[in-house]
């Protein structure tokens, strides 16, 4: 789709693997696109008059995998442009990851509750009953995780491009030769649009960095307020020792959950800021590249115009 000789995004030609977009598909596509860009180190994947970024690549692959077709070249700030679609998918993957982490924390809390109940002499009374209850909890958690992966997510895709075969026009006996100045001006206008689109993406990336920074600052304040995490570790001690009463165990479990939640939020905030910074750096690099092309396009307009004027001045003397 991205590395063909067409110098633009093309349909893969591979039959779709899904009928609808799901949370798991977005996660798998994100991993695949990350591998593609990481393998190219500093990728320069052509896309019309500019270069493709990670978020756009996600959108094109997702649309292709559900049989939607090739996305049209819509420019920012329209929410249906490929970059915005890819960012929606990326954000949803992060949301699902957060929900899965919370589900794991809930499973750990439920497991602790069963063990504490057994230590306190409450049902379940036997070790076999405890094991059965733990297996049930893990099975329910796995089923919930699978349902979450298979949930459908609407990316709000625009209608696909219509690929039509153009008829070859017969040569005209009185065809007008192309005007080199007009051609240069047209190329300049197209490049100007590409530069504006790149700037819009960079502005959106900057806003994402600010939001990620605010989230990280908030997570750090919450974690710092909790202080140093106590060494609880009572699960590794034999329950016969009676390390803590039922009330004390519940209090320690609650304290542990607060630290776990704060650590998870801090870790996700750090990862979010790193991803936003990486996207911002790529968008800024793309802006510099598009501006360089814009200057080259304008230099071509001036060169062709000056050449044409010089040629016209020379005609009378000949």
C-alpha positions as CSV (number, residue, x, y, z in Angstrom):
1,X,0.0,0.0,0.0
2,X,2.8,2.4,0.9
3,X,6.0,1.2,-0.8
4,X,4.8,0.7,-4.4
5,X,6.2,2.5,-7.4
6,X,3.1,4.7,-7.6
7,X,4.5,7.4,-5.3
8,X,1.2,7.4,-3.5
9,X,-1.0,5.2,-1.3
10,X,-2.7,2.4,-3.2
11,X,-5.1,-0.4,-2.3
12,X,-3.5,-3.6,-1.1
13,X,-5.5,-5.9,-3.3
14,X,-5.7,-8.4,-0.4
15,X,-9.1,-9.6,0.6
16,X,-10.4,-7.9,3.8
17,X,-9.9,-9.8,7.0
18,X,-12.8,-8.2,9.0
19,X,-16.3,-7.0,8.1
20,X,-16.2,-4.3,10.9
21,X,-13.6,-2.4,12.8
22,X,-12.8,-3.9,16.2
23,X,-10.6,-2.9,19.2
24,X,-8.3,-5.8,18.5
25,X,-7.9,-5.0,14.8
26,X,-6.9,-1.4,15.7
27,X,-4.3,-2.7,18.2
28,X,-2.9,-5.2,15.6
29,X,-2.8,-2.6,12.9
30,X,-1.0,-0.1,15.2
31,X,1.7,-2.7,16.0
32,X,2.1,-3.5,12.3
33,X,2.4,0.2,11.3
34,X,4.9,0.8,14.2
35,X,7.1,-2.1,12.9
36,X,7.0,-0.6,9.4
37,X,8.1,2.8,10.5
38,X,10.7,1.5,12.9
39,X,12.1,-0.7,10.2
40,X,12.5,2.3,7.9
41,X,14.2,4.4,10.8
42,X,13.4,7.8,9.2
43,X,10.6,6.8,6.8
44,X,9.9,8.9,3.7
45,X,6.8,7.1,2.4
46,X,5.3,9.2,-0.5
47,X,1.7,10.3,-0.4
48,X,0.8,12.5,-3.3
49,X,2.7,15.8,-2.9
50,X,3.9,15.0,0.7
51,X,4.9,12.1,2.9
52,X,2.8,9.7,5.0
53,X,2.9,9.7,8.8
54,X,2.0,6.9,11.3
55,X,-1.5,8.1,12.0
56,X,-2.4,8.3,8.3
57,X,-0.9,4.9,7.7
58,X,-3.1,3.4,10.5
59,X,-6.2,4.9,8.9
60,X,-5.4,3.6,5.4
61,X,-4.6,0.1,6.6
62,X,-7.8,-0.1,8.8
63,X,-10.0,1.0,6.0
64,X,-8.3,-1.6,3.7
65,X,-8.7,-4.5,6.2
66,X,-12.4,-4.0,6.6
67,X,-13.0,-3.7,2.9
68,X,-13.9,0.0,3.0
69,X,-11.6,1.0,0.1
70,X,-9.0,3.7,-0.4
71,X,-9.6,6.8,1.7
72,X,-10.0,10.1,-0.2
73,X,-7.3,12.8,0.1
74,X,-9.2,15.0,2.6
75,X,-7.1,17.7,4.3
76,X,-7.1,18.9,7.9
77,X,-8.8,20.3,9.9
78,X,-11.7,18.2,8.5
79,X,-12.2,15.4,11.1
80,X,-12.5,12.9,8.3
81,X,-8.9,13.3,7.1
82,X,-6.7,10.2,7.4
83,X,-4.5,11.7,10.2
84,X,-7.6,12.4,12.4
85,X,-9.0,8.9,11.8
86,X,-5.6,7.4,12.7
87,X,-5.5,9.4,15.9
88,X,-9.0,8.3,16.9
89,X,-7.9,4.7,16.4
90,X,-4.7,5.3,18.4
91,X,-6.7,7.0,21.3
92,X,-9.2,4.1,21.4
93,X,-6.4,1.6,21.6
94,X,-5.0,3.5,24.6
95,X,-8.5,3.6,26.2
96,X,-8.9,-0.1,25.8
97,X,-5.4,-0.7,27.3
98,X,-6.3,1.4,30.3
99,X,-9.6,-0.6,30.8
100,X,-7.7,-3.8,30.5
101,X,-5.2,-2.7,33.2
102,X,-8.1,-1.7,35.5
103,X,-9.7,-5.1,34.8
104,X,-6.4,-6.8,35.9
105,X,-6.4,-4.7,39.0
106,X,-10.0,-5.7,39.8
107,X,-9.1,-9.4,39.2
108,X,-6.2,-9.0,41.6
109,X,-8.5,-7.4,44.2
110,X,-11.1,-10.2,43.8
111,X,-8.4,-12.8,44.2
112,X,-7.2,-11.1,47.4
113,X,-10.7,-11.0,48.7
114,X,-11.1,-14.8,48.2
115,X,-7.9,-15.5,50.0
116,X,-8.6,-13.1,52.9
117,X,-12.1,-14.7,53.3
118,X,-10.5,-18.1,53.5
119,X,-7.9,-16.9,56.1
120,X,-10.7,-15.4,58.2
121,X,-12.6,-18.7,58.2
122,X,-15.4,-17.6,55.9
123,X,-16.6,-19.3,52.7
124,X,-15.0,-20.9,50.7
125,X,-13.7,-23.1,53.5
126,X,-11.5,-25.6,51.7
127,X,-8.4,-25.1,49.5
128,X,-10.2,-26.9,46.6
129,X,-13.1,-24.4,46.8
130,X,-10.6,-21.5,46.9
131,X,-8.9,-22.9,43.7
132,X,-12.3,-23.3,42.0
133,X,-13.3,-19.8,42.8
134,X,-10.0,-18.4,41.5
135,X,-10.3,-20.4,38.3
136,X,-13.8,-18.9,37.9
137,X,-12.6,-15.4,38.4
138,X,-9.8,-15.8,35.8
139,X,-12.2,-17.4,33.3
140,X,-14.7,-14.5,33.7
141,X,-11.8,-12.0,33.3
142,X,-10.6,-13.7,30.1
143,X,-14.1,-13.8,28.7
144,X,-14.6,-10.1,29.4
145,X,-11.2,-9.2,27.8
146,X,-12.2,-11.2,24.7
147,X,-15.5,-9.3,24.5
148,X,-13.7,-6.0,24.8
149,X,-11.3,-7.0,22.0
150,X,-14.2,-7.9,19.7
151,X,-16.2,-4.8,20.4
152,X,-16.9,-2.8,17.2
153,X,-15.6,0.8,17.1
154,X,-16.9,3.4,14.5
155,X,-14.0,5.3,13.0
156,X,-16.4,7.6,11.1
157,X,-14.7,6.9,7.8
158,X,-15.6,9.0,4.8
159,X,-16.8,7.4,1.5
160,X,-14.0,5.6,-0.3
161,X,-12.5,7.0,-3.5
162,X,-14.0,5.8,-6.7
163,X,-11.3,4.2,-8.9
164,X,-12.4,4.7,-12.5
165,X,-10.5,3.9,-15.7
166,X,-10.1,7.1,-17.7
167,X,-10.5,6.9,-21.5
168,X,-7.5,8.0,-23.4
169,X,-8.3,11.1,-25.3
170,X,-7.4,11.0,-29.0
171,X,-4.7,13.4,-30.0
172,X,-5.9,16.8,-31.2
173,X,-4.5,18.1,-34.4
174,X,-4.6,21.6,-33.0
175,X,-3.5,20.9,-29.5
176,X,-2.2,24.0,-27.6
177,X,1.3,23.4,-26.2
178,X,1.3,23.6,-22.4
179,X,2.3,26.9,-20.8
180,X,5.4,26.3,-18.7
181,X,4.7,29.3,-16.4
182,X,1.1,28.1,-15.8
183,X,2.3,24.6,-15.1
184,X,4.9,25.9,-12.6
185,X,2.2,28.1,-10.9
186,X,-0.2,25.1,-10.6
187,X,2.6,23.0,-9.1
188,X,3.3,25.8,-6.6
189,X,-0.4,26.0,-5.6
190,X,-0.6,22.3,-5.0
191,X,2.6,22.4,-2.9
192,X,1.2,25.3,-0.9
193,X,-1.8,23.2,0.0
194,X,0.5,20.4,1.1
195,X,2.5,22.8,3.3
196,X,-0.7,24.1,4.9
197,X,-1.9,20.5,5.6
198,X,1.5,19.7,7.2
199,X,1.3,22.9,9.4
200,X,-2.2,21.9,10.5
201,X,-1.0,18.4,11.5
202,X,1.9,20.0,13.4
203,X,-0.5,22.3,15.3
204,X,-2.7,19.3,16.3
205,X,0.5,17.5,17.4
206,X,1.5,20.4,19.6
207,X,-1.9,20.4,21.2
208,X,-1.6,16.7,21.9
209,X,1.8,17.3,23.5
210,X,0.3,19.9,25.8
211,X,-2.5,17.6,26.8
212,X,-0.1,14.7,27.4
213,X,2.1,17.0,29.6
214,X,-0.9,18.1,31.7
215,X,-1.9,14.5,32.2
216,X,1.7,13.6,33.2
217,X,1.9,16.5,35.7
218,X,-1.4,15.4,37.3
219,X,-0.3,11.8,37.5
220,X,3.0,12.8,39.1
221,X,1.3,14.9,41.7
222,X,-1.1,12.1,42.7
223,X,1.8,9.6,42.9
224,X,4.0,12.0,44.9
225,X,1.2,12.7,47.3
226,X,1.0,8.9,48.1
227,X,4.7,8.8,49.1
228,X,6.8,5.7,49.2
229,X,4.9,2.4,48.6
230,X,4.9,0.2,51.7
231,X,6.3,-3.3,51.5
232,X,3.1,-5.3,52.0
233,X,4.0,-8.7,50.7
234,X,1.7,-10.7,53.0
235,X,0.5,-13.0,50.2
236,X,3.8,-14.8,50.1
237,X,3.6,-15.7,53.9
238,X,1.8,-18.9,54.9
239,X,-1.8,-18.0,55.9
240,X,-1.4,-20.2,59.0
241,X,0.9,-17.5,60.5
242,X,-2.1,-15.1,60.8
243,X,0.0,-12.2,59.6
244,X,-3.0,-9.8,59.7
245,X,-6.6,-9.7,60.8
246,X,-9.4,-9.4,58.3
247,X,-9.7,-5.7,58.8
248,X,-6.0,-5.1,58.5
249,X,-5.8,-7.2,55.4
250,X,-8.6,-5.2,53.7
251,X,-6.9,-2.0,54.7
252,X,-3.6,-3.1,53.2
253,X,-5.2,-4.3,50.1
254,X,-6.9,-1.0,49.6
255,X,-3.6,0.8,50.2
256,X,-2.0,-1.4,47.6
257,X,-4.7,-0.7,45.0
258,X,-4.2,3.0,45.4
259,X,-0.5,2.7,44.7
260,X,-1.1,0.3,41.8
261,X,-3.6,2.7,40.2
262,X,-1.3,5.7,40.6
263,X,1.7,3.7,39.1
264,X,-0.4,2.6,36.2
265,X,-1.7,6.1,35.4
266,X,1.8,7.5,35.7
267,X,3.3,4.9,33.4
268,X,0.5,5.5,30.8
269,X,1.0,9.2,31.0
270,X,4.7,8.9,30.4
271,X,4.1,6.6,27.4
272,X,1.4,9.0,26.1
273,X,3.8,12.0,26.3
274,X,6.6,10.0,24.5
275,X,4.2,9.1,21.7
276,X,2.9,12.6,21.4
277,X,6.5,14.0,21.3
278,X,7.5,11.4,18.7
279,X,4.5,12.3,16.5
280,X,5.2,16.0,17.0
281,X,8.8,15.7,16.0
282,X,7.8,13.8,12.8
283,X,5.1,16.4,12.0
284,X,7.6,19.2,12.5
285,X,10.1,17.5,10.2
286,X,7.3,17.1,7.6
287,X,6.6,20.8,7.8
288,X,10.2,21.7,7.2
289,X,10.3,19.3,4.2
290,X,7.1,20.7,2.7
291,X,8.3,24.3,3.2
292,X,11.6,23.4,1.4
293,X,9.6,22.0,-1.5
294,X,7.4,25.1,-1.5
295,X,10.4,27.4,-1.8
296,X,11.7,25.2,-4.6
297,X,8.4,25.4,-6.4
298,X,8.4,29.2,-6.2
299,X,11.9,29.3,-7.4
300,X,10.8,27.3,-10.4
301,X,8.0,29.7,-11.1
302,X,10.4,32.6,-11.1
303,X,12.9,30.7,-13.2
304,X,10.4,29.8,-15.9
305,X,8.9,33.2,-15.9
306,X,12.3,34.9,-16.3
307,X,13.3,32.5,-19.0
308,X,10.1,33.1,-21.0
309,X,10.6,36.9,-20.7
310,X,14.2,36.6,-21.8
311,X,13.3,34.4,-24.8
312,X,10.6,36.9,-25.8
313,X,13.2,39.8,-25.6
314,X,15.5,37.8,-27.9
315,X,13.0,37.1,-30.6
316,X,13.0,40.6,-32.3
317,X,16.8,40.7,-32.5
318,X,16.8,37.3,-34.3
